[in-house]
Amino acid sequence: MPLEMAAKNSRHQKLPFRLGFKMTPLGRVAAFFIFLSALGSITVEIPIYQLFFGIVSLFGIAETVGWVYRPSLEVTGWLPSHAGEGDEITGSLKVTNKGYFPAYDIMTAFMVLPRGVEHLNPRDYLRELKSGETAHLPVRLRIGRRGEYLLPSLSVHSTFPLNLMRFGSARIRFPRITVFPKYTPLERLEVPVSRRFQNGGILVETRTGHPPEYVGNREYVSGEPVRRLDFRAWARVGKPVVREYQDEFCSRVALVLDTWISDRSRRRRRQGLAAVEAAVSLTAALAVHLRQTESIIDLFAAGPDLFLFQTASGDQLESDAVLEILAAVEATDHDPLEKVSPVIAESLESIASVICVFLDWDKTREEFVQLVQENGCHARVVLIRDHETLLPFPESEDLTRLSPKQVTSGTVGEL
């Protein structure tokens, strides 16, 4: 049964394939003129039938010659696996002609691209590729929205002759592309970054290449590790002396991103989606700024799914992983803070500060901020919203309100 359905679907897909991808854009225009001229072929008194047979003959010539000279191509290539929102990315294809005849007019095309992805150079081509010859073709894309994209196969083919149809297609599939959210770097961030004790803090420091700080020498005490002995000082004072170090702990900051859209009306939902994008952008800017201060970042991204991630101080790869999480975060219609609160409460003992990026202000969020403060953490709240909140928002030094437009326009340089 499945095989019969697959064969039936294959037969049904032949015509859409030929009209949609087998034909080039010029070929589809020519096919449209065939349809129009066919209307005039009802009577021979109007010479439009001559146009009809002329275009049909061109397709016949293109099909015959193209089939004879269809190339046998071997294609390898690459595309960057990461990009920024709205940025242009460039990859390269290595095309080798494995056939006995020269290949002409070698071009590239994606059959169907995801929404927001644009192929910038579909008209670039290799005029001639002799037998056994290798050449390179660039592939340039622009992706207009953050997220993860699995692109369809890229077809490398010949449009010879007449550029009406594609022949001899070789295909290559690229890995998944992660598009980071667009953000404006922060110049200054007013958040206390105390050296509060945290479990495993010194292990994190050691892993990232930060040794304990040397503060001086003192007399040796029986049972101390031999590796701490300072033999030069011992020889100078005539008795065993050890080096003394002070353990340092990084500041640990929690970022809480809330993507809950509380308003259900169509107009307000559009505004909510714009606020979500602004909130993600601001959270990315906060994460990058905190990385520069060598803070440990705990990210709690609350959307349809709850994302939890902890970085090590100054680790570039793990900081990029934060941006990867932010690339995948989506809006939610259900309040996720009930899931976030218990998880964060377990970590508040070792967190110095909590920065909350909210889209609304209500009793749940107010109680969450109180919970953070009662556990001795500094709470900083940024509200992204341009209309009224469920409860009045008490703006103060630690509670800031911004509009989505302020964030996306790049005018927020300090917080």
FENHU-V294760 format. One record per residue. RES is the residue in one small letter. SS is DSSP state (~ for helix, > for strand, _ for the rest). PHI is phi in whole degrees, 0 to 359 (999 if undefined). Layout:
res: [RES	RES]
ss: [SS	SS]
phi: [PHI	PHI]
This chain:
res: [m	p	l	e	m	a	a	k	n	s	r	h	q	k	l	p	f	r	l	g	f	k	m	t	p	l	g	r	v	a	a	f	f	i	f	l	s	a	l	g	s	i	t	v	e	i	p	i	y	q	l	f	f	g	i	v	s	l	f	g	i	a	e	t	v	g	w	v	y	r	p	s	l	e	v	t	g	w	l	p	s	h	a	g	e	g	d	e	i	t	g	s	l	k	v	t	n	k	g	y	f	p	a	y	d	i	m	t	a	f	m	v	l	p	r	g	v	e	h	l	n	p	r	d	y	l	r	e	l	k	s	g	e	t	a	h	l	p	v	r	l	r	i	g	r	r	g	e	y	l	l	p	s	l	s	v	h	s	t	f	p	l	n	l	m	r	f	g	s	a	r	i	r	f	p	r	i	t	v	f	p	k	y	t	p	l	e	r	l	e	v	p	v	s	r	r	f	q	n	g	g	i	l	v	e	t	r	t	g	h	p	p	e	y	v	g	n	r	e	y	v	s	g	e	p	v	r	r	l	d	f	r	a	w	a	r	v	g	k	p	v	v	r	e	y	q	d	e	f	c	s	r	v	a	l	v	l	d	t	w	i	s	d	r	s	r	r	r	r	r	q	g	l	a	a	v	e	a	a	v	s	l	t	a	a	l	a	v	h	l	r	q	t	e	s	i	i	d	l	f	a	a	g	p	d	l	f	l	f	q	t	a	s	g	d	q	l	e	s	d	a	v	l	e	i	l	a	a	v	e	a	t	d	h	d	p	l	e	k	v	s	p	v	i	a	e	s	l	e	s	i	a	s	v	i	c	v	f	l	d	w	d	k	t	r	e	e	f	v	q	l	v	q	e	n	g	c	h	a	r	v	v	l	i	r	d	h	e	t	l	l	p	f	p	e	s	e	d	l	t	r	l	s	p	k	q	v	t	s	g	t	v	g	e	l]
ss: [_	~	~	~	~	~	~	~	~	~	~	~	~	~	~	~	~	~	~	~	~	~	>	_	~	~	~	~	~	~	~	~	~	~	~	~	~	~	~	~	~	~	_	_	_	_	_	~	~	~	~	~	~	~	~	~	~	~	~	~	~	~	~	~	~	~	~	~	_	_	_	_	>	>	>	>	>	>	_	_	_	>	>	>	_	_	_	>	>	>	>	>	>	>	>	>	>	_	_	_	_	_	>	>	>	>	>	>	>	>	_	_	_	_	_	_	>	>	>	_	_	_	_	_	>	>	>	>	>	_	_	_	_	>	>	>	>	>	>	>	>	>	>	_	_	_	>	>	>	_	_	_	_	>	>	>	>	>	_	_	_	_	_	_	>	_	>	>	>	>	>	>	_	_	_	_	>	>	>	>	_	_	_	_	_	_	_	>	_	_	_	_	_	_	_	_	_	_	_	_	~	~	~	~	~	~	~	_	_	_	_	_	>	>	>	>	>	>	>	_	_	_	_	_	_	~	~	~	>	_	~	~	~	~	~	~	~	_	_	_	>	>	>	>	>	>	_	_	_	_	_	>	>	>	>	>	>	>	_	>	_	_	_	_	_	~	~	~	~	~	~	~	~	~	~	~	~	~	~	~	~	~	~	~	~	~	~	~	~	~	~	~	_	_	_	>	>	>	>	>	>	>	_	_	_	>	>	>	>	>	_	_	_	_	_	~	~	~	~	~	~	~	~	~	~	~	~	~	_	_	_	>	_	_	_	_	~	~	~	~	~	~	~	~	~	_	_	~	~	~	_	_	>	>	>	>	>	>	_	_	_	_	~	~	~	~	~	~	~	~	~	~	~	~	_	_	_	>	>	>	>	>	>	>	_	_	_	_	_	_	_	_	_	_	_	>	_	_	>	>	>	>	_	~	~	~	~	~	_	_	_	_	_	>	_]
phi: [999	299	292	296	294	296	294	296	297	297	294	291	273	296	294	301	297	296	285	272	233	303	275	283	306	294	295	292	296	296	295	296	292	298	297	295	290	294	294	270	275	295	233	276	288	256	284	296	301	294	297	302	292	295	291	300	296	298	295	296	296	298	295	292	294	298	293	294	260	300	278	249	247	244	233	230	178	208	224	302	273	228	206	263	301	84	279	264	244	233	242	218	246	252	248	239	274	265	274	273	250	297	252	241	50	277	229	234	196	266	292	220	263	299	299	95	256	236	274	275	231	291	267	293	207	260	294	210	226	289	302	81	276	238	217	241	235	280	232	242	232	231	244	272	218	298	144	248	234	253	285	290	298	266	267	246	212	249	251	278	262	72	56	258	220	257	225	62	290	249	240	221	246	262	293	298	250	258	254	289	294	279	210	255	301	274	275	210	223	270	219	301	238	292	273	289	298	221	299	79	299	291	293	296	299	296	295	263	89	252	284	299	276	283	243	149	243	207	291	293	247	305	100	284	300	295	295	272	296	255	292	294	293	299	294	282	259	81	209	300	227	241	280	247	238	245	289	243	235	288	282	249	240	260	255	246	255	250	246	281	261	280	272	257	294	298	295	291	293	298	296	295	296	296	293	299	298	294	295	297	298	294	297	298	296	297	298	294	295	295	298	292	269	60	270	275	253	257	258	240	260	255	230	302	242	263	258	238	206	234	261	260	301	72	278	296	295	287	292	296	295	298	295	296	295	295	295	261	291	236	288	223	267	247	297	269	293	297	282	283	305	297	293	289	303	291	254	294	299	251	263	277	219	235	252	254	250	253	252	204	227	217	297	299	289	296	293	296	295	297	300	299	292	294	268	81	261	278	250	237	243	240	259	256	192	241	221	298	259	296	238	302	270	277	295	206	298	261	234	241	247	229	270	304	295	299	287	289	279	83	270	269	250	224	221]
